[in-house]
Amino acid sequence: MCCDLGDNEGAIKNSNRINILALLKHVKEKRGVRGLHGGDSIDPKLILVQDCNILSPTTLGHVITEHTRFHVGRREGEQ
């Protein structure tokens, strides 16, 4: 299982787990995910097309739109 998370400024991918307490502390101090240790940085624009078992779009809004909804869950290069 892989865990990916992100916001509009940064995103990370981790094949094992993400330390939620470290995440909460980091987001409180830095006001976002960018720079969080414990995973590989990925482009936040690609977070919705990562291979995943569960997608939880818990955002401030306007991430899944009429234009992005067809790409959710698809890998790069798929039509």
C-alpha positions, 0 to 999 in steps of 0.5 A: 500500500502506498500513501500519498498526500499533498496540497496546492504547494507540495506533495509526498509519496511514501510506500510504507507510511506517513507519520501523522503526528510529524505531518500535523506538526509540520503543517502547523509550523509551515502552513503546508505539506511542502518540505515534509520529511518522510517521503519522496516529493512529487508534483502536487498536480499529479497527486490525483493520478497516482495509483491508489486504493483509496482517494480522499479529496479533502481539500479547500475546493476546486481540485476536482473540477469538470476539467480534472475529474476525467483524470482522477485515478488514471496513470500518466499517459492513459487516455 
